[in-house]
């Protein structure tokens, strides 16, 4: 998902943050990418059942976030 966003011109900021489980498998990962005043945060994680994985994309307007004090 992150690779596709990069190919479409989004620039990644802050690097990719990953956390491994005790058995060395990536348990969750977060990446932030921006383009033309918008940011997308991509999150990957394993659900509490240990079998289901979830990818969440959150998009926000950077100017709006700054104006409200959230960004």
One Martini backbone bead per residue (centre of mass of N, CA, C, O) as a GRO file, in nm:
protein
   71
    1UNK     BB    1   0.060   0.062  -0.023
    2UNK     BB    2   0.299   0.254   0.014
    3UNK     BB    3   0.426   0.205  -0.264
    4UNK     BB    4   0.190   0.318  -0.428
    5UNK     BB    5   0.196   0.606  -0.311
    6UNK     BB    6   0.484   0.667  -0.404
    7UNK     BB    7   0.430   0.622  -0.713
    8UNK     BB    8   0.205   0.873  -0.688
    9UNK     BB    9   0.395   1.111  -0.527
   10UNK     BB   10   0.434   1.046  -0.243
   11UNK     BB   11   0.582   1.160   0.059
   12UNK     BB   12   0.782   1.037   0.298
   13UNK     BB   13   0.762   1.075   0.655
   14UNK     BB   14   0.967   0.946   0.916
   15UNK     BB   15   0.934   0.682   0.818
   16UNK     BB   16   0.923   0.343   0.910
   17UNK     BB   17   0.724   0.194   1.157
   18UNK     BB   18   0.822  -0.098   1.345
   19UNK     BB   19   0.681  -0.399   1.510
   20UNK     BB   20   0.772  -0.681   1.673
   21UNK     BB   21   0.730  -0.979   1.767
   22UNK     BB   22   0.860  -1.240   1.946
   23UNK     BB   23   0.872  -1.413   1.652
   24UNK     BB   24   0.956  -1.173   1.422
   25UNK     BB   25   0.692  -1.045   1.348
   26UNK     BB   26   0.507  -0.808   1.210
   27UNK     BB   27   0.265  -0.635   1.402
   28UNK     BB   28   0.339  -0.325   1.322
   29UNK     BB   29   0.271  -0.030   1.106
   30UNK     BB   30   0.394   0.310   1.014
   31UNK     BB   31   0.296   0.565   0.764
   32UNK     BB   32   0.380   0.887   0.620
   33UNK     BB   33   0.212   1.082   0.361
   34UNK     BB   34   0.263   1.346   0.108
   35UNK     BB   35   0.038   1.582  -0.085
   36UNK     BB   36  -0.083   1.880  -0.154
   37UNK     BB   37  -0.170   1.922   0.171
   38UNK     BB   38  -0.171   1.610   0.220
   39UNK     BB   39  -0.229   1.332   0.445
   40UNK     BB   40  -0.117   0.987   0.497
   41UNK     BB   41  -0.200   0.719   0.714
   42UNK     BB   42  -0.045   0.403   0.745
   43UNK     BB   43  -0.184   0.101   0.890
   44UNK     BB   44  -0.057  -0.199   1.046
   45UNK     BB   45  -0.224  -0.496   1.188
   46UNK     BB   46  -0.282  -0.717   1.451
   47UNK     BB   47  -0.516  -0.872   1.590
   48UNK     BB   48  -0.612  -1.022   1.888
   49UNK     BB   49  -0.637  -1.313   1.742
   50UNK     BB   50  -0.357  -1.333   1.550
   51UNK     BB   51  -0.484  -1.352   1.231
   52UNK     BB   52  -0.579  -1.070   1.178
   53UNK     BB   53  -0.555  -0.812   0.937
   54UNK     BB   54  -0.495  -0.447   0.923
   55UNK     BB   55  -0.579  -0.167   0.709
   56UNK     BB   56  -0.521   0.187   0.761
   57UNK     BB   57  -0.657   0.495   0.629
   58UNK     BB   58  -0.556   0.840   0.689
   59UNK     BB   59  -0.694   1.154   0.597
   60UNK     BB   60  -0.553   1.499   0.576
   61UNK     BB   61  -0.558   1.840   0.614
   62UNK     BB   62  -0.301   2.035   0.708
   63UNK     BB   63  -0.430   2.320   0.747
   64UNK     BB   64  -0.664   2.227   0.926
   65UNK     BB   65  -0.492   2.106   1.153
   66UNK     BB   66  -0.345   2.370   1.227
   67UNK     BB   67  -0.598   2.545   1.288
   68UNK     BB   68  -0.690   2.333   1.532
   69UNK     BB   69  -0.407   2.212   1.667
   70UNK     BB   70  -0.350   1.897   1.552
   71UNK     BB   71  -0.064   1.948   1.352
   0.00000   0.00000   0.00000
